[in-house]
Amino acid sequence: MLTKMYLTNFLSFVDRTEFDFTASKYSILEETNVYEGILKGALFAGANAAGKSNALRGISFLINLINGEGARFNDYRCIFTSNPIVTVEYEFRFNVKTLFYKIECNVKNGSISEEVLIDSISVLKRNGNAGELRIGESITIDDKLDANTLFLRTASFNTGRFPQEPTLRALMEYLQNSYVIDGYHKDALFGDTISKYAEENGVENINKYLEDFHYDFVVEYGSESEGAGVKVSVGSDNKMVFLKRKSFPIPNAIVRESQGNQVFADMLPDLICVIEKPGMFVIDEFGNSLHNRLAERIIKFFMEKASNSQMFVTSHDTNLFSNSILRPDQINLLTFMDAKGSCVKRISQFKPREAQNVEKMYLGGMFEGLPSYEEVQDR
């Protein structure tokens, strides 16, 4: 699980900025939201353009690089500094082992350096096109590394996911079972993710989770669906996801559903995958098109059902600032400080008492990360 992240000269983060995902001394939601001292996720909040999405991109950047999805360092360098070096650092914990992974890129010459430490012992190191992997007594040297591919990804592929190094293997499995969603993504309209899942796995597992979620819909997948005297067909050569209310089972193709139902339905497969297997679920603009109660329920459901997985989201929904949903150490407030860039503080650093209304305190200006607008008076 991800315990810490450091971003330097990365998007709006100028100086080395720490993100801490370890649990503080709060006892709130300790049984559901914490796993072995590590938080099962975090919320990034703050004013528009404060750096919330940029913080989230620090996590999704690594996921995309490991999964070979074409993330480029040039696109992530802070544009208001002259520093050409972008640095991202991650600390993970797997089976009591601490893994530290540092990646650095000079965007002027494209040179990449990498280092992986397991309990402070270097096991992987790269400088430019040359890399060295040490597993036990075995040393592998590669001096022809691709400039656009992480050495960690290449080494994982070449070794078959590090069969002799369980901590590296756990890291790769964790990252490869991680999913990134943009809350405004258009693919949800057509149900691309849920359609692919239904085609490969059927809908029984999805409906089991919807039942457990107490959601008044079931999912069907096929060429047609029928209920309450209505039959909807998309043609024998086509298949589509249909949603039906349990209380009024008229079938509706996902393309005709409300945007909220489209977003929620297309989110389900990734949510299920990280509940059933360790990984990270990363959502930008979480809650977009969702009712506040549904957004709350999704987070609580994840925290209750997932074991050693994590959910990282950005949102403007301050109703999530509740001690019944998230702990104070899970809420990260972002503030943009002009030339200094973005900075972050956890609400737990302000030491609110467990019985206090954190949302009310935030909106009342008692913390940081609250936008300030000139009041417009009616004339």
C-alpha positions as CSV (number, residue, x, y, z in Angstrom):
1,M,0.0,0.0,0.0
2,L,1.1,3.6,-0.7
3,T,2.3,5.2,2.5
4,K,3.9,8.4,1.3
5,M,4.4,10.4,-1.9
6,Y,6.8,13.3,-2.7
7,L,6.5,15.6,-5.7
8,T,9.2,18.0,-6.8
9,N,8.8,20.4,-9.7
10,F,5.8,18.3,-10.7
11,L,2.9,20.3,-12.2
12,S,2.0,22.9,-9.6
13,F,4.3,21.5,-6.9
14,V,7.5,23.5,-6.9
15,D,9.4,22.4,-3.8
16,R,9.5,18.8,-2.5
17,T,6.0,18.3,-1.2
18,E,5.1,15.4,1.1
19,F,1.8,13.5,1.0
20,D,1.3,11.3,4.1
21,F,-1.1,8.3,3.9
22,T,-0.2,6.8,7.2
23,A,-2.8,6.9,10.0
24,S,-2.5,9.5,12.8
25,K,-3.6,8.9,16.4
26,Y,-7.3,9.5,15.7
27,S,-9.4,6.5,16.6
28,I,-12.3,7.5,14.2
29,L,-13.2,4.8,11.7
30,E,-10.1,2.9,12.7
31,E,-11.6,-0.5,11.9
32,T,-12.9,0.4,8.4
33,N,-10.6,3.1,7.1
34,V,-7.2,1.9,8.3
35,Y,-5.2,-1.2,7.4
36,E,-2.2,-2.0,9.5
37,G,-1.5,1.7,10.2
38,I,-2.0,2.7,6.6
39,L,-5.0,4.8,5.4
40,K,-7.2,3.1,2.8
41,G,-7.4,6.2,0.8
42,A,-7.5,10.0,0.8
43,L,-9.6,13.0,-0.4
44,F,-7.9,16.0,-2.0
45,A,-9.9,19.1,-1.6
46,G,-9.5,22.9,-2.0
47,A,-10.3,25.8,-4.2
48,N,-10.4,25.6,-8.0
49,A,-6.9,25.4,-9.5
50,A,-5.3,24.8,-6.1
51,G,-3.6,21.6,-7.1
52,K,-6.0,18.9,-6.2
53,S,-6.0,17.1,-9.6
54,N,-2.2,17.6,-9.8
55,A,-1.8,15.8,-6.5
56,L,-3.9,12.9,-7.8
57,R,-1.9,12.9,-11.0
58,G,1.2,12.2,-8.9
59,I,-0.4,8.8,-8.2
60,S,-1.9,8.2,-11.6
61,F,1.4,9.1,-13.3
62,L,3.1,6.1,-11.8
63,I,0.2,3.8,-12.6
64,N,0.2,5.0,-16.2
65,L,4.0,4.6,-16.5
66,I,3.9,1.1,-15.1
67,N,1.0,0.1,-17.3
68,G,2.7,1.6,-20.4
69,E,0.0,4.1,-21.1
70,G,2.3,6.8,-22.5
71,A,2.8,9.3,-19.7
72,R,5.6,11.8,-20.6
73,F,7.7,13.7,-18.1
74,N,7.6,16.7,-20.3
75,D,3.9,17.1,-19.7
76,Y,4.4,17.1,-15.9
77,R,7.2,19.6,-15.4
78,C,6.2,22.7,-13.5
79,I,5.9,25.4,-16.1
80,F,6.6,28.4,-13.9
81,T,10.1,27.3,-12.8
82,S,13.4,27.0,-14.7
83,N,14.3,23.7,-13.1
84,P,14.4,21.0,-15.8
85,I,14.3,18.1,-13.4
86,V,11.0,16.4,-12.4
87,T,11.2,14.1,-9.4
88,V,8.5,11.8,-8.0
89,E,9.1,9.5,-5.0
90,Y,6.8,6.9,-3.5
91,E,6.9,4.8,-0.4
92,F,5.0,1.6,-0.2
93,R,4.6,-1.1,2.5
94,F,4.0,-4.7,1.6
95,N,4.2,-7.5,4.2
96,V,6.1,-5.4,6.7
97,K,8.7,-4.5,4.1
98,T,9.1,-0.8,3.2
99,L,9.8,-0.1,-0.5
100,F,11.0,3.3,-1.7
101,Y,10.9,4.2,-5.4
102,K,12.4,7.4,-6.8
103,I,12.2,8.5,-10.4
104,E,13.9,11.5,-11.8
105,C,13.9,13.0,-15.3
106,N,15.8,15.8,-16.8
107,V,13.4,17.0,-19.5
108,K,16.1,18.9,-21.3
109,N,18.1,15.8,-22.3
110,G,15.5,13.1,-21.5
111,S,17.7,11.3,-19.1
112,I,15.9,9.2,-16.5
113,S,17.2,7.9,-13.2
114,E,15.4,5.3,-11.0
115,E,16.2,3.6,-7.7
116,V,14.2,1.1,-5.7
117,L,15.1,0.5,-2.1
118,I,13.7,-2.3,0.0
119,D,14.2,-1.7,3.7
120,S,17.0,0.8,2.7
121,I,18.8,-1.8,0.5
122,S,19.1,-0.9,-3.2
123,V,17.7,-3.6,-5.5
124,L,17.2,-1.6,-8.7
125,K,19.1,1.4,-10.1
126,R,19.1,3.2,-13.3
127,N,21.1,6.1,-14.7
128,G,20.2,7.1,-18.3
129,N,20.2,4.0,-20.5
130,A,22.0,1.8,-18.1
131,G,20.4,-0.2,-15.3
132,E,21.2,-2.7,-12.6
133,L,18.9,-5.2,-10.9
134,R,20.0,-7.0,-7.7
135,I,17.9,-9.9,-6.4
136,G,19.7,-11.9,-3.8
137,E,23.1,-12.9,-5.2
138,S,21.9,-12.3,-8.8
139,I,22.9,-9.1,-10.6
140,T,21.4,-8.2,-14.0
141,I,22.8,-5.3,-16.0
142,D,21.1,-3.7,-19.0
143,D,22.8,-0.9,-20.9
144,K,20.3,-0.5,-23.6
145,L,17.2,0.7,-21.8
146,D,14.5,2.5,-23.7
147,A,14.4,6.2,-23.0
148,N,10.5,6.2,-22.7
149,T,10.1,3.1,-20.5
150,L,10.7,2.7,-16.8
151,F,13.4,0.2,-16.0
152,L,11.2,-1.2,-13.3
153,R,8.6,-2.1,-15.9
154,T,11.2,-3.6,-18.3
155,A,12.7,-5.7,-15.5
156,S,9.3,-6.9,-14.4
157,F,8.5,-8.1,-17.9
158,N,12.0,-9.7,-18.4
159,T,11.8,-11.6,-15.1
160,G,8.1,-12.6,-15.2
161,R,7.1,-10.2,-12.4
162,F,10.0,-10.8,-10.1
163,P,9.3,-14.4,-9.0
164,Q,12.3,-14.3,-6.7
165,E,11.5,-11.0,-5.1
166,P,8.1,-11.0,-3.4
167,T,8.1,-7.2,-2.4
168,L,8.8,-6.1,-6.0
169,R,6.2,-8.6,-7.2
170,A,3.7,-7.2,-4.7
171,L,4.4,-3.7,-6.0
172,M,3.9,-4.6,-9.6
173,E,0.7,-6.5,-8.9
174,Y,-0.6,-3.6,-6.8
175,L,0.0,-1.0,-9.6
176,Q,-1.3,-3.2,-12.4
177,N,-4.5,-3.7,-10.5
178,S,-5.0,0.0,-10.1
179,Y,-7.5,2.1,-12.1
180,V,-7.7,5.8,-13.0
181,I,-11.0,7.5,-13.8
182,D,-11.8,11.1,-14.8
183,G,-15.1,12.1,-13.3
184,Y,-16.0,13.8,-16.6
185,H,-14.9,10.9,-18.9
186,K,-17.3,10.5,-21.8
187,D,-16.9,6.7,-22.2
188,A,-19.4,6.2,-19.3
189,L,-22.1,7.4,-21.7
190,F,-21.7,4.2,-23.6
191,G,-20.8,2.0,-20.7
192,D,-17.4,1.0,-22.2
193,T,-15.9,-0.3,-18.9
194,I,-19.0,-2.2,-17.6
195,S,-19.7,-3.6,-21.1
196,K,-16.2,-5.1,-21.4
197,Y,-16.5,-6.5,-17.9
198,A,-19.9,-8.0,-18.6
199,E,-18.7,-9.5,-21.9
200,E,-15.8,-11.2,-20.1
201,N,-17.3,-12.0,-16.7
202,G,-21.1,-11.8,-17.0
203,V,-23.2,-9.6,-14.6
204,E,-23.7,-11.9,-11.7
205,N,-20.9,-10.5,-9.6
206,I,-22.0,-6.9,-10.4
207,N,-25.5,-7.6,-9.3
208,K,-24.2,-9.3,-6.1
209,Y,-22.4,-6.1,-5.3
210,L,-25.4,-3.9,-6.2
211,E,-27.5,-6.1,-3.8
212,D,-25.0,-5.6,-1.1
213,F,-24.9,-1.9,-1.9
214,H,-28.7,-1.7,-1.5
215,Y,-29.0,-0.1,-4.9
216,D,-32.5,-0.3,-6.6
217,F,-31.2,-1.5,-9.9
218,V,-30.0,-4.7,-11.6
219,V,-27.7,-5.0,-14.6
220,E,-28.4,-7.1,-17.7
221,Y,-26.2,-7.6,-20.7
222,G,-27.3,-8.9,-24.1
223,S,-29.2,-8.1,-27.3
224,E,-32.5,-7.4,-25.5
225,S,-34.1,-6.9,-22.1
226,E,-37.7,-7.3,-21.0
227,G,-39.7,-6.2,-18.0
228,A,-43.0,-4.7,-16.8
229,G,-44.5,-5.4,-20.2
230,V,-41.8,-3.6,-22.1
231,K,-39.2,-5.2,-24.4
232,V,-36.1,-3.3,-25.6
233,S,-33.9,-4.8,-28.4
234,V,-30.6,-3.5,-29.9
235,G,-30.6,-6.1,-32.7
236,S,-29.3,-9.7,-32.7
237,D,-25.8,-8.7,-33.8
238,N,-25.4,-6.2,-31.0
239,K,-25.1,-6.3,-27.2
240,M,-25.6,-3.6,-24.6
241,V,-25.8,-3.1,-20.9
242,F,-29.3,-2.6,-19.6
243,L,-30.4,-1.2,-16.2
244,K,-33.7,-2.1,-14.6
245,R,-35.2,-0.9,-11.3
246,K,-36.2,-3.6,-9.0
247,S,-39.2,-1.7,-7.9
248,F,-40.3,-0.9,-11.5
249,P,-38.4,-3.2,-13.9
250,I,-38.7,-1.4,-17.2
251,P,-35.4,-2.0,-19.1
252,N,-33.3,0.9,-20.1
253,A,-30.2,0.8,-22.3
254,I,-27.2,2.5,-20.5
255,V,-27.0,5.1,-23.3
256,R,-30.4,6.3,-22.3
257,E,-29.8,6.3,-18.5
258,S,-29.2,9.4,-16.4
259,Q,-25.6,10.6,-16.4
260,G,-25.3,9.7,-12.7
261,N,-26.4,6.1,-13.4
262,Q,-24.0,5.9,-16.4
263,V,-21.1,7.2,-14.3
264,F,-21.9,4.9,-11.3
265,A,-22.5,1.8,-13.5
266,D,-19.3,2.3,-15.5
267,M,-17.3,2.8,-12.2
268,L,-18.5,-0.6,-10.8
269,P,-16.1,-3.0,-12.5
270,D,-13.0,-1.0,-11.3
271,L,-14.5,-0.7,-7.8
272,I,-15.1,-4.4,-7.7
273,C,-11.6,-5.2,-8.9
274,V,-9.8,-3.2,-6.2
275,I,-12.2,-4.5,-3.5
276,E,-11.4,-8.1,-4.4
277,K,-7.7,-7.7,-5.1
278,P,-5.1,-5.2,-3.7
279,G,-4.8,-2.0,-5.8
280,M,-5.6,1.7,-6.0
281,F,-8.8,3.3,-7.3
282,V,-8.0,6.9,-8.4
283,I,-10.9,9.2,-9.4
284,D,-10.6,12.8,-10.4
285,E,-13.8,14.9,-9.8
286,F,-15.4,12.2,-7.8
287,G,-19.1,12.9,-7.2
288,N,-19.6,14.5,-10.6
289,S,-23.2,13.7,-11.6
290,L,-23.7,11.6,-8.4
291,H,-26.1,12.5,-5.6
292,N,-24.3,13.4,-2.4
293,R,-25.7,10.4,-0.6
294,L,-24.5,8.1,-3.4
295,A,-21.0,9.6,-3.3
296,E,-20.9,9.1,0.4
297,R,-22.1,5.5,0.1
298,I,-19.5,4.6,-2.5
299,I,-16.7,5.7,-0.2
300,K,-18.1,4.1,2.9
301,F,-18.8,0.9,0.9
302,F,-15.2,0.8,-0.3
303,M,-13.7,1.4,3.1
304,E,-15.9,-1.3,4.6
305,K,-15.3,-4.0,1.9
306,A,-11.8,-3.4,0.8
307,S,-9.0,-4.9,2.8
308,N,-5.5,-3.7,1.7
309,S,-6.6,-1.4,-1.2
310,Q,-6.8,2.3,-1.4
311,M,-9.1,4.9,-3.0
312,F,-7.8,8.4,-3.8
313,V,-10.3,11.1,-5.0
314,T,-10.7,14.8,-5.7
315,S,-14.0,16.4,-5.0
316,H,-15.7,19.7,-4.2
317,D,-18.4,17.9,-2.2
318,T,-17.8,19.1,1.4
319,N,-20.4,16.6,2.7
320,L,-17.5,14.1,2.4
321,F,-15.9,16.1,5.3
322,S,-17.6,13.9,7.8
323,N,-16.2,11.8,10.6
324,S,-18.7,9.1,9.6
325,I,-17.1,8.9,6.1
326,L,-13.5,9.9,6.3
327,R,-11.0,10.5,9.1
328,P,-9.4,14.0,9.5
329,D,-6.0,12.5,8.4
330,Q,-7.7,11.3,5.1
331,I,-8.7,14.8,4.0
332,N,-5.9,16.8,2.3
333,L,-6.4,20.5,1.8
334,L,-4.6,22.1,-1.2
335,T,-3.7,25.8,-1.4
336,F,-2.0,27.5,-4.3
337,M,0.6,30.0,-3.0
338,D,1.5,31.9,-6.2
339,A,5.2,31.4,-7.1
340,K,5.6,28.9,-4.3
341,G,3.1,26.6,-6.0
342,S,0.7,24.3,-4.4
343,C,1.0,23.1,-0.8
344,V,-0.9,20.6,1.2
345,K,-2.1,20.0,4.8
346,R,-4.1,17.3,6.3
347,I,-7.0,18.4,8.4
348,S,-5.5,16.3,11.2
349,Q,-2.7,18.8,11.4
350,F,-5.2,21.3,12.7
351,K,-6.1,18.9,15.5
352,P,-9.9,19.1,15.4
353,R,-11.6,17.1,18.2
354,E,-13.3,13.9,17.1
355,A,-16.8,15.2,18.0
356,Q,-16.4,18.5,16.1
357,N,-18.2,19.1,12.7
358,V,-15.2,19.2,10.3
359,E,-17.3,20.3,7.3
360,K,-18.7,23.3,9.3
361,M,-15.2,24.2,10.5
362,Y,-13.8,24.1,7.0
363,L,-16.5,26.2,5.5
364,G,-16.1,28.6,8.4
365,G,-12.5,29.2,7.4
366,M,-10.9,27.5,10.4
367,F,-8.6,25.4,8.1
368,E,-6.8,26.1,4.8
369,G,-7.9,25.3,1.3
370,L,-11.1,27.5,1.3
371,P,-11.6,29.7,-1.7
372,S,-12.1,33.4,-1.1
373,Y,-14.4,35.4,-3.4
374,E,-15.4,39.1,-3.2
375,E,-19.0,39.2,-2.1
376,V,-21.3,40.7,-4.7
377,Q,-23.9,42.9,-3.2
378,D,-27.4,43.3,-4.7
379,R,-28.1,46.9,-5.7
